[in-house]
Structure formats: C-alpha cells, structure tokens
C-alpha cells in the first residue's frame, strides 16, 4: 500500500509525462502492484461473507447452508494457498513470460523420448493453470522424441513459477525401445529464462553474432519449408561460452529472426543472472553447485513410482499426475527454500 501511494503521488505530478519512458515504467509498476492488492481485497471480502453466512447458519441451525459454507471454505482455502504461493514471486522478472529450452542428454532415442515427455508435461501444466504457449522451435528425433525444443509460456508469473524447473531431469523406467525390457536411465536438460521486454537493456554485440538461414523441417514445418525461413543465431558471449538459438515457427524469415533475437536476449539475461548468483555464492562461501545444469529431480517409474526433487527433498508418489502438469508441490517447496 505504501509503495502504491508513493507511485500515485508521482502520477499526480504536473511534470509526470515529461519523461514518457519513465512514466510508462511507473504505470507498469503501479499496475503490477495493484493486481495482488485487488486479489487480496476480493479474498478478504469473500472470507467475511462466508463468516457472516456461517454465523447465520449456526443461529438458524440450517444444515443445508452449513454445507454450502463448508464448500465455500474449501474453495477459499485453495485460493488463499495459491495467493500465498504467488506472494513469493517477488523477483525482478517473476511476472514475465518464460522461455523454455529443452535438450535431451546422451542416450539417443531414450533421452530424446524423455525430452518430449518433459515438453508435454510443461504444456499440460500450462493448459491446466491458465497459461498459453507457443512452440518457437522443434527439432524432432530421428526415431522418436525430440532433439530440442523452445517454447514461450505466456501469462502473469510464468517465469516466477517455471524458474524452479531449470536443471537436469532424470528418468528411470523400463524402456519401451528395449526388446529385452531392461531398465534405463535417461536425462534431459531444461533451461528457463524470462522473456525480456524493451525496458530491460541487454546489449548484443553484432560482431559476435552469426545469423544462418535454413529450411524449416519436421512436424508442423511442411507449410513453411519451401523457402529458407528458419533462423539460427549463434552468439559468442566469450571465448568459452556460445549461445545457439533457433526459430522456425513462422512463415516469415523476418518474424523468425525477431523471435530468435527475443529468445537470445532472454538467454543472455539469464546467463548474467546465473553468473551473479555464482559470484555471490563464492563470496558467501557456498559449496553447493548452483549451475543450471545439475540434476534437480528424478522421475522413477520402475521398480517403484516416485518423483523426488533433490534440492528440497519433496517427494510425490503419483507420477501420472506430475506428468499431467501437477507441479505445484515442487514449485512451492523451491520458492519456500529460496525465500528462507
């Protein structure tokens, strides 16, 4: 409330629009703060209404109304829990859209199939949580699965939630590709970065950027593969680090280039944030690995069924539900750990 009041005072100043870019940032910040405030006030009003209805039902000894209150209380409990989770999303870019990059580990078809399973899991998470997504790039595997995929998750707090998923995901199962029905272990890496808008400055040195064009291919690419519309950007961050971004979802080479540049800016921002965390960890004497590539979670389908997050210790036995997008327990525990 105090910050909103301060921002309102800025908006009321006669010279507020003298700096148009600064004014737009103030209004954007004001809008971001107003959303959770409105939700809190709405929830508070609903709770007060439910309490009043409960008191009335008790006075009248009305079992039907009491049942109605109980149903409403269960609904409000879930909404408050969700609101509490969102209150932890206070990072600089938590309210942004998210860019997901999925890559299989070594292991050929096994890992490529696992990478596709992960991609579907995050699509199902989006479908069941009010988010939309776009597939910016998809490289299918030769026999099954995918060689790589880039998705844009669209919606408020998409990055705030999905940043908990960055890392290596491990699958243990009886392989559907092994005639001997042996158990296999597969790995796939997920990198989540926030989509950067024009208000965040990310410098791209054109002398370090290589642009290649090629024909789109694979599922969904048949209608665009008559011309070299797909774009591959290779950016040399330094002597040891390169970032490669591909985009082929649009018919237009210009649109694919714009999307690829957006993803590149997102990756560069995430890389800088990662390096800052690493420097801070060194200063604080932390010994744990905070790089994005370390194993964070295991999904075991045989000889038993269990999903375990190795960072927080959270375990879920209903693997099928997790694959259908029920990732809240892992996200919540991760956010609680970060807040602590």
C-alpha positions as CSV (number, residue, x, y, z in Angstrom):
1,X,0.0,0.0,0.0
2,X,2.8,2.5,0.9
3,X,4.5,1.9,-2.5
4,X,1.2,2.3,-4.4
5,X,0.6,5.6,-2.5
6,X,4.0,6.8,-3.4
7,X,3.5,5.9,-7.1
8,X,0.1,7.6,-7.1
9,X,1.9,10.8,-5.9
10,X,4.3,10.6,-8.8
11,X,1.5,10.1,-11.3
12,X,-0.3,13.2,-9.9
13,X,2.7,15.5,-10.5
14,X,2.3,18.0,-13.3
15,X,5.6,17.0,-14.9
16,X,4.9,13.3,-14.8
17,X,4.8,12.9,-18.6
18,X,7.9,15.0,-19.3
19,X,9.8,11.7,-19.2
20,X,7.5,9.4,-21.3
21,X,9.6,6.3,-20.9
22,X,9.9,6.8,-17.1
23,X,6.2,7.5,-16.8
24,X,5.3,4.3,-18.6
25,X,7.6,2.3,-16.2
26,X,5.9,3.9,-13.2
27,X,2.4,3.0,-14.6
28,X,3.6,-0.6,-15.3
29,X,4.9,-0.9,-11.8
30,X,1.7,0.5,-10.4
31,X,-0.4,-2.0,-12.4
32,X,1.8,-4.9,-11.2
33,X,1.3,-3.9,-7.6
34,X,-2.5,-3.4,-8.0
35,X,-3.2,-6.9,-9.2
36,X,-2.3,-8.7,-6.0
37,X,-3.9,-6.0,-3.9
38,X,-7.2,-6.4,-5.8
39,X,-7.0,-10.2,-5.3
40,X,-6.3,-9.8,-1.6
41,X,-9.2,-7.4,-1.1
42,X,-11.5,-9.8,-3.1
43,X,-10.4,-12.8,-1.0
44,X,-10.9,-10.8,2.2
45,X,-14.4,-9.8,1.2
46,X,-15.3,-13.5,0.4
47,X,-13.9,-14.7,3.7
48,X,-16.0,-12.1,5.5
49,X,-19.1,-13.1,3.6
50,X,-18.5,-16.8,4.4
51,X,-18.1,-16.0,8.1
52,X,-21.4,-14.0,8.1
53,X,-23.2,-16.8,6.4
54,X,-21.7,-19.3,8.9
55,X,-23.0,-17.3,11.8
56,X,-26.4,-17.1,10.3
57,X,-26.5,-20.8,9.6
58,X,-25.5,-21.6,13.2
59,X,-28.2,-19.3,14.6
60,X,-30.8,-20.9,12.3
61,X,-29.3,-24.4,12.7
62,X,-29.6,-24.8,8.9
63,X,-27.6,-27.9,7.8
64,X,-28.0,-27.1,4.1
65,X,-26.5,-23.6,4.5
66,X,-23.7,-25.0,6.7
67,X,-22.9,-27.5,3.8
68,X,-22.8,-24.5,1.5
69,X,-20.4,-22.7,3.8
70,X,-18.1,-25.7,4.1
71,X,-17.9,-25.9,0.3
72,X,-17.1,-22.2,0.0
73,X,-14.5,-22.6,2.8
74,X,-12.7,-25.4,0.9
75,X,-12.7,-23.2,-2.2
76,X,-11.3,-20.2,-0.4
77,X,-8.6,-22.3,1.4
78,X,-7.3,-23.4,-2.1
79,X,-7.4,-19.8,-3.4
80,X,-5.6,-18.4,-0.3
81,X,-2.9,-21.1,-0.6
82,X,-2.4,-20.1,-4.3
83,X,-2.3,-16.5,-3.4
84,X,0.3,-17.2,-0.7
85,X,2.4,-19.0,-3.3
86,X,2.1,-16.0,-5.7
87,X,3.2,-13.7,-2.9
88,X,6.6,-15.4,-3.0
89,X,7.1,-14.4,-6.6
90,X,8.7,-11.0,-5.9
91,X,11.8,-11.3,-8.1
92,X,12.6,-8.7,-10.7
93,X,11.3,-10.7,-13.6
94,X,9.0,-13.2,-11.9
95,X,5.9,-11.7,-13.5
96,X,7.3,-12.1,-17.0
97,X,6.6,-14.7,-19.7
98,X,9.0,-17.6,-19.7
99,X,11.2,-19.1,-22.5
100,X,11.8,-22.9,-22.1
101,X,14.7,-24.6,-23.8
102,X,14.6,-28.4,-23.7
103,X,17.5,-30.7,-24.7
104,X,18.0,-34.4,-24.3
105,X,21.1,-35.8,-22.7
106,X,23.3,-38.5,-24.1
107,X,21.5,-41.7,-25.0
108,X,19.9,-41.2,-28.4
109,X,16.3,-42.3,-28.7
110,X,15.8,-42.9,-25.0
111,X,16.8,-39.4,-23.9
112,X,15.0,-37.8,-26.9
113,X,11.8,-39.5,-26.0
114,X,12.2,-38.3,-22.4
115,X,12.8,-34.8,-23.6
116,X,9.5,-34.9,-25.5
117,X,7.7,-36.3,-22.3
118,X,9.1,-33.3,-20.4
119,X,7.8,-30.9,-23.1
120,X,4.4,-32.4,-22.9
121,X,4.4,-32.1,-19.1
122,X,5.0,-28.4,-19.2
123,X,2.4,-28.0,-21.9
124,X,-0.1,-29.8,-19.7
125,X,1.0,-27.5,-16.8
126,X,0.2,-24.5,-19.0
127,X,-3.2,-25.9,-20.1
128,X,-4.3,-26.6,-16.5
129,X,-3.1,-23.4,-15.0
130,X,-4.5,-20.8,-17.4
131,X,-1.3,-20.2,-19.4
132,X,-0.9,-20.3,-23.2
133,X,2.3,-21.4,-25.0
134,X,3.9,-21.1,-28.4
135,X,6.4,-23.6,-29.9
136,X,9.1,-21.4,-31.3
137,X,11.3,-24.2,-32.4
138,X,11.0,-28.0,-32.5
139,X,13.7,-30.4,-33.8
140,X,12.2,-33.9,-33.9
141,X,14.2,-37.0,-33.2
142,X,15.1,-39.5,-35.9
143,X,13.1,-42.4,-34.4
144,X,11.1,-40.8,-31.6
145,X,11.1,-37.8,-29.3
146,X,12.8,-34.5,-29.9
147,X,16.4,-33.3,-30.3
148,X,15.5,-29.9,-29.0
149,X,12.5,-27.6,-28.3
150,X,12.0,-23.9,-27.5
151,X,8.6,-22.8,-26.0
152,X,7.3,-19.5,-24.9
153,X,5.0,-19.7,-21.9
154,X,2.6,-16.7,-21.8
155,X,0.9,-15.4,-18.7
156,X,1.4,-13.5,-15.5
157,X,4.1,-15.1,-13.2
158,X,5.0,-17.7,-15.9
159,X,8.7,-17.2,-15.2
160,X,8.3,-17.0,-11.5
161,X,6.8,-20.4,-11.3
162,X,8.8,-22.1,-14.0
163,X,12.2,-20.9,-12.9
164,X,12.1,-23.7,-10.3
165,X,12.3,-26.2,-13.2
166,X,15.7,-25.2,-14.5
167,X,18.2,-28.0,-14.4
168,X,18.7,-31.7,-15.4
169,X,15.7,-34.0,-15.1
170,X,16.4,-37.8,-14.7
171,X,14.0,-40.6,-15.7
172,X,14.3,-44.2,-14.7
173,X,11.9,-46.7,-16.4
174,X,11.6,-49.9,-18.3
175,X,12.5,-48.8,-21.8
176,X,9.7,-49.1,-24.5
177,X,12.5,-49.2,-27.0
178,X,14.4,-52.2,-25.5
179,X,13.1,-55.6,-26.6
180,X,14.7,-57.1,-23.5
181,X,12.5,-54.8,-21.3
182,X,15.5,-53.6,-19.3
183,X,15.6,-50.6,-17.0
184,X,17.1,-47.5,-18.5
185,X,18.1,-44.1,-17.1
186,X,17.7,-41.0,-19.3
187,X,18.5,-37.4,-18.8
188,X,17.1,-34.1,-20.3
189,X,18.1,-30.5,-19.5
190,X,15.7,-27.7,-19.1
191,X,16.7,-24.0,-19.2
192,X,14.1,-21.4,-18.2
193,X,14.7,-17.7,-18.8
194,X,12.4,-14.7,-18.6
195,X,11.2,-13.1,-21.8
196,X,12.8,-9.6,-21.8
197,X,10.8,-6.6,-22.9
198,X,12.3,-3.3,-24.2
199,X,12.5,-1.8,-20.7
200,X,15.4,-4.2,-19.8
201,X,18.6,-3.3,-21.6
202,X,20.5,-6.3,-22.9
203,X,23.5,-5.4,-25.2
204,X,24.1,-7.6,-28.2
205,X,27.4,-7.1,-29.9
206,X,26.7,-7.6,-33.6
207,X,30.3,-8.6,-34.3
208,X,29.8,-11.6,-32.1
209,X,26.6,-12.7,-33.7
210,X,26.3,-15.1,-36.7
211,X,23.0,-15.5,-38.5
212,X,22.2,-18.6,-40.5
213,X,19.1,-19.4,-42.5
214,X,17.7,-22.8,-43.4
215,X,14.5,-24.5,-44.4
216,X,12.0,-25.4,-41.7
217,X,11.6,-29.2,-41.2
218,X,9.7,-31.7,-39.1
219,X,6.2,-31.9,-37.8
220,X,4.3,-28.6,-38.5
221,X,7.0,-27.3,-40.8
222,X,5.7,-28.6,-44.1
223,X,3.9,-25.4,-44.9
224,X,6.9,-23.2,-44.5
225,X,9.8,-25.3,-45.8
226,X,9.7,-24.1,-49.4
227,X,12.0,-21.2,-48.5
228,X,14.8,-20.6,-46.1
229,X,12.6,-19.0,-43.5
230,X,14.1,-20.6,-40.4
231,X,16.7,-18.7,-38.4
232,X,19.7,-19.9,-36.4
233,X,21.6,-17.4,-34.2
234,X,25.0,-18.2,-32.8
235,X,26.3,-15.7,-30.3
236,X,29.8,-15.8,-28.8
237,X,29.4,-14.5,-25.2
238,X,33.2,-15.0,-24.6
239,X,35.9,-17.4,-25.6
240,X,34.3,-20.3,-23.7
241,X,30.6,-19.6,-24.0
242,X,28.3,-19.7,-27.0
243,X,24.6,-19.4,-27.2
244,X,22.7,-21.0,-30.1
245,X,19.1,-20.1,-30.7
246,X,16.8,-21.5,-33.5
247,X,13.3,-20.4,-34.6
248,X,11.2,-21.9,-37.4
249,X,7.6,-21.5,-36.3
250,X,6.7,-18.6,-38.6
251,X,6.4,-18.4,-42.4
252,X,8.3,-15.1,-42.4
253,X,12.1,-15.1,-42.0
254,X,11.8,-11.6,-40.5
255,X,9.3,-12.8,-37.8
256,X,11.5,-15.8,-37.0
257,X,14.5,-13.5,-36.7
258,X,12.6,-11.3,-34.3
259,X,11.5,-14.3,-32.2
260,X,15.1,-15.7,-32.2
261,X,16.5,-12.3,-31.1
262,X,13.9,-12.2,-28.3
263,X,15.0,-15.6,-27.1
264,X,18.7,-14.7,-27.3
265,X,18.1,-11.6,-25.2
266,X,16.3,-13.8,-22.7
267,X,19.2,-16.3,-22.6
268,X,21.8,-13.5,-22.2
269,X,19.8,-12.0,-19.3
270,X,19.5,-15.4,-17.6
271,X,23.2,-16.1,-18.1
272,X,24.2,-12.8,-16.4
273,X,21.8,-13.5,-13.5
274,X,23.4,-17.0,-13.1
275,X,26.9,-15.6,-13.1
276,X,25.9,-13.0,-10.4
277,X,24.5,-15.9,-8.3
278,X,27.7,-17.8,-8.7
279,X,29.8,-14.8,-7.7
280,X,27.6,-14.2,-4.7
281,X,27.9,-17.9,-3.7
282,X,31.7,-17.6,-3.9
283,X,31.6,-14.6,-1.6
284,X,29.3,-16.3,0.8
285,X,31.5,-19.5,0.8
286,X,28.7,-21.7,-0.5
287,X,29.9,-25.1,-1.7
288,X,26.7,-26.3,-3.4
289,X,26.5,-26.4,-7.2
290,X,24.2,-23.6,-8.4
291,X,24.8,-24.0,-12.1
292,X,21.7,-24.6,-14.2
293,X,23.0,-28.0,-15.5
294,X,23.0,-30.0,-12.3
295,X,20.5,-32.8,-11.6
296,X,17.4,-31.4,-9.8
297,X,14.8,-34.1,-10.0
298,X,14.3,-37.8,-10.6
299,X,11.2,-39.4,-12.0
300,X,11.2,-43.2,-11.2
301,X,8.7,-45.5,-13.0
302,X,10.4,-48.8,-12.1
303,X,10.8,-50.7,-9.9
304,X,8.6,-48.3,-8.0
305,X,6.9,-45.0,-8.8
306,X,8.2,-41.8,-7.3
307,X,9.1,-38.2,-8.3
308,X,11.8,-36.7,-6.0
309,X,13.2,-33.2,-6.0
310,X,16.8,-33.4,-4.9
311,X,17.1,-29.7,-3.9
312,X,14.2,-29.7,-1.4
313,X,13.5,-33.4,-0.7
314,X,9.9,-33.1,-1.9
315,X,8.5,-36.5,-3.0
316,X,5.3,-37.3,-4.9
317,X,4.1,-40.8,-5.5
318,X,1.5,-40.0,-8.2
319,X,3.8,-39.9,-11.1
320,X,1.0,-39.8,-13.6
321,X,-0.4,-36.6,-12.1
322,X,3.0,-35.0,-12.3
323,X,3.3,-35.8,-16.0
324,X,-0.2,-34.2,-16.4
325,X,1.2,-30.9,-15.0
326,X,0.7,-31.2,-11.3
327,X,4.0,-29.4,-10.4
328,X,2.8,-27.1,-7.6
329,X,4.3,-29.1,-4.7
330,X,7.8,-28.9,-6.3
331,X,7.4,-25.2,-7.2
332,X,6.1,-24.3,-3.8
333,X,8.9,-26.1,-1.9
334,X,11.5,-24.5,-4.2
335,X,10.1,-21.0,-3.6
336,X,10.0,-21.6,0.2
337,X,13.6,-22.7,0.1
338,X,14.6,-19.6,-1.8
339,X,12.7,-17.3,0.5
340,X,14.4,-18.9,3.5
